[in-house]
Amino acid sequence: MTDLTTASADDRSLRILSTGDLAGIDISLADVVETVEGAYRTLHAGQSDNPRKLTVKPADGHSVAYAMLGRDGSRDVVAIKTSYKHGLGKGRDEQHYYTSLTVYDDVTGLPLAMMDCSRIGSLRTPAVSALLARECAAPGARSALVIGTGTQGRLALPFLLTTLPDLDRLMLSGTHPEGIAAVREQVRSYFPDREVEVVTDLRAAAGDADVIVATAGGHTPAAVEADWLKPGALSVLVGHGLAPSTLHRADRVIATSEAQMNVTGTDMADADGKLPAVDAEFPSVLAGVTAGRGSATERIFAYNSGLVVTDIALGHRFAQLALAQGLGTEVALWR
């Protein structure tokens, strides 16, 4: 493993890793899952810090911005992630989205790298959904339904197959032909022997699914209701595609972070503007302190909101791989 403690030339330069630099890095799905899982375990052990994210949004809702600060205690790094999306009321092609991660070594005190965080997020989020499925799906789960074909939907099935290799029915609900083609291509590239079934009857598909991962955008008409779900179903909310009833009528609620769910999950609130209490946070489930599931027939709702410690761990891993390949540009930022 490449040592990054001496990666920075001095305290006045910063290594910039562009979208193109990161796109050329080969990393396995199993490596991503292991890195993300390690970040959760370190957080649960009290070795990392993951403060609540800061959010700003104008009154008309045309944009949203987040700032997240964290520290990874196992890697001894501190990082700041920023995320800004503009044009929320417009179509996907008209929106502007920028996200970056700046990582500092907390042993030497030197900056390590600043990188585009889009690929990190596109890997981290489905990896978390796959870990949620591994820990919370009913025993013997064989069918999965992914709702949405955007950035988060395209790798959802490959990651699910990484943690639940016995899945034998892979369903996809989507309306964009290019997105559907992209999902199929991603599954084929990682699991060439697996086929994706595009479904048009969402209610029937949801009733057949052991695991549902909802990744659709905010304009989706898809909204799976609680009474569509089979006993034992696990519903994971990443974006949109689940109706609030799947949360409020769930037998058990798991969240990566209850605090963040109360900030970013307000669209799932009931008529009084309230969200139900969380039964367990996912880091404690991964650590084996709290059970992910109490019985085979429980309907479980899981809220997947990004924790910056997972971005930090995966960003640090990418920085290691980039340095080993000589990627990035040193910028004399503070000269």
N, C-alpha and C positions, 0 to 999 in steps of 0.2 A: 504494500500500500504506500502511495506517495506521501511523504511528509510535507505538510504545508507550513510548518512553523518557520521555515526559512524561505518560503516562496516569494515573499515580497523583497524587492531589492533594497528598499529603505522606507522611512516613514513619510516620504513625500510622493510616492508613486502608488498607483492603483491599477491592478490588472483588470481589464474590461473583457468580459466574455459575452460576445454578441449572440444574437439568435442563430446565426450561421455557425459560430463556434460550437454551440451546444447541440445543434442539429446533427453534427457529424460524430457525436460521441455515441458509441455503442454500449448500451447498458441493458442487462437482462431484466425481465419482469420480476424474477425471483430476487434479484439484487435490490430492486426498488422496494419490494415488499419487506425484505429483511431490514433495509435502512429505515423505512417508515416505522416498522414495528419497534425497532430499537429506540427510536425517538420517543415513542409513547411509554416504553418501559422505563427509560431514564427519567421522564417527566414524573411518572408515578412514584419512582423511588426518591423523589424530592431533590434530584441532582440538577434539574433544569428549571428555567423560569419561562412562563408563557402568559404574560399579562393580557388582560382584555384588550381587544382591538379598538382603535379609535375610528370613528366614522364621521364623515361630513357629507351632507346631501342638500342641495338647494330646495327651496320650497316647491318648485314646480317639478322636481324629480327628474330633471333632464340628465343628471350625472350623479355618480357616487364615487367616493374615494375612501380608502382604508389605509391605516398605518399600523404596522404590527412590529413590536420589538420583542426579542427573546434571547435566551442564552441556553446553549446545549452543554450540559455539564460533562458529558462523556467525551465530547470532542473539544471542549474548552474553546468555544467560539461564541461570539455575540453577533447578532445580525439584525438588520432592519429591512422589512419588506414594505413596499408601497404598491398600491393598486388603484388605478383610476380608470373609470369607464364613462364615456360621454355618448349621449344620444340614446338613452335608455328607451325612449318612446319610438325609436326608428327600427327599421329592419336590421338584421345581423350585419349585412354588408355595409351599412351606413354608420355603424357604431365605431368609435375609437376606443381602444383598450391598451393600456400600458401597465406593466408590472415589472418591478425590479427587486433584486435582493443584494444587499451589501453586507459582506461578511468580514469580521475582524477576528484576529487571533488573540485570545484572552490570556495567553502565556507570554508572548513577545510584545503584545500591544500594537502589533502592526496590522495594517489592512491586508486582507487576503485577496478579495475579488469583489467586483460588482458585476452582476449578470442579469440578463433578461430572465424573468422568472416564469415565462409562459409555458415552456416545456416542463419545467419542474412541477408546476401546478397541474398540467395535463397528465402527468404520471402519478403525482402524489395522491390526488383525489380518488381516482379509481382504485389505487392500491389500498386506500383506507376502506372504501366500500367492500373490497374483496376480503380484507381482514374482518370487517364487521360480519360478512357472510360466513366466513370460516368459524367465527366464534358464536354466532347467533342464529344461523339457519337451523332448521329442524334436522334431526338425524336422518341420513339417507336422502337429503335434498337432491333432486335430479333435474329440475327445470328452472330456468331463469328468464326473466323478462326485463329488457332495458327499454326505457322510454326516453326518446331523444337521440339525435344523431350528430349533435354538435361536438365541441372539443371534449367534453367530459363523457359523452356517450360512446365515442369511437374506440376507446380502449377498455371500456367497462367489461365486456365479455372476455377478452383475453386475460384480464386480471382475475376475473371470477374463475376462469378455468385453471389459473395458476394455484389458487387456494382451494378450489373445489373441483378437482379433476374428474370426478364422477358425474358431473353435469352432462346430460345427454340430449337435452332439448334447449336450444338457444333461441329465444324469441326477441324480436325487435319491433318496436312501434315507432314509426317516424313518417314524416311527410315530405322530406327533401330528398329527391332522387340522388343527388351528389353525396349527401350525408349517408344514405343507406349504402351506397356503393363503397364509401370510405370505411364504414363499419365492417362490411363483408371483407374488404381488402385487409384490414387489420387482423381480423380473426384468421384469415387464410395465411397471412404472413407468419403468425405465431403457431397456429394449430391447423395445418393444411388439410387435415382429415375431418375437420368440423364444418358443419353447415349452419347458416343463420336463416331462421324462418321469419319472414316479414309478416306481421299480423295486422289485420285491418279491424277485427272485432276486439277492441281493447278489453271490454268486460269479460269476454270468454277467456282471453289470454291471461288476464290478471287472476281469474279463478283457477287457472291451471298452474300458475307459477308458485314455486316454493320460495323463490327470491325475486323481488322486484327492485330495480334500481332506477329511480326517476331522475333524469338529468336534463330534461327539456328546458327550453327557454321560457321567459315570462309570458310570452304571447301564445303558448300552447293551449289548445282546447282540451287536451288530455287531462283527466282528473279522476283517478281511480278512487272509488268509494270503499269504505270499510266493509260493507256487506257484500262486496264482490270477492273478497279474499277467502281463500280456503283456510281451514284450521291449520295452525303451525306456520303460516306464511310470515316471511320477513320482508318488510318494506323499508328501503333505504332511500332517504330523500337527500339529493345533492342539489338539485335545482328546482324544477317544477314537474308536475305530472301526478301528484298525489293530492287528493282532496283532504281538507282538515280532519274529516272524520277518521281517516286512517291513523291519525295521531291521537285524537280524543277518545276513540273507542278501542285503542290498542290495549292488550293485556299487560304489556310491558314496554317502557320507553327507555331507549338508550341514546345518549348523545355523546359526541366527542367532547363537547363542552356545554354544560347547561347555561353558563353565562353567555356564551356566544349564540346559542340557540335563542335566548331571550332577546338578543339584539337583532339577529338576521332572520329569525324565523317568525316574525310578527304576521306574515301573510297566512300563517297557519293558526292564528288565534281564533277563539270562539266568538260568539256574538257579543260577549262582554269584554273582548279584547284580551283575553287571558289564555295562557298556555298551561298545559298540565305539568305537574312536577315530573322531573326525570327520575326513573328508578335506579339508574346507574350511569356513571360516566365511563366511556370506553377504556381509558387507561387502566382503570381498576379491573375491568373485565379481562384485558390482555394479561394483566399481572396475576390473574387467578384469584384475586381477592373477592370479587363479586361475580356471580354466575351470569353469563350472557343470556341464558334461557332457563326457565324453571321447569317447563314441561314441553313435550313434543307438539302439543296442540295450541300453545300460546301464539297469538298473533302479536308480533313484535314490530314496533316502529323504531327506526334508527335514524338519527339526524346527523348527517356528515357535514360538519363545518370545518374548514381548514384551521389547524393549529400551526402557528408559525414555527414551532419546534420541528415539525416534520419538514417544512420548507428548508429550514436551516440544515438539518441532517442531510437531506437530499441535495441541496445546493452545495454543501461541503463535499459530498461524494462526487458531484459533477466537477467541482474545482480540482479535486484530486486527479480525476481522469483527464481533465483538460491540461493540467500542468504536465502530466506524464507524456502527453502528445505534443507539448509545445504550443498549445493554442492560447489565444488571447493577445491583447495588446496592452503594454505597459504605458500608462498615461501619467505624466508628471503633474498630477492634479493640484498638489499643494506647494508647487514651486513658485 
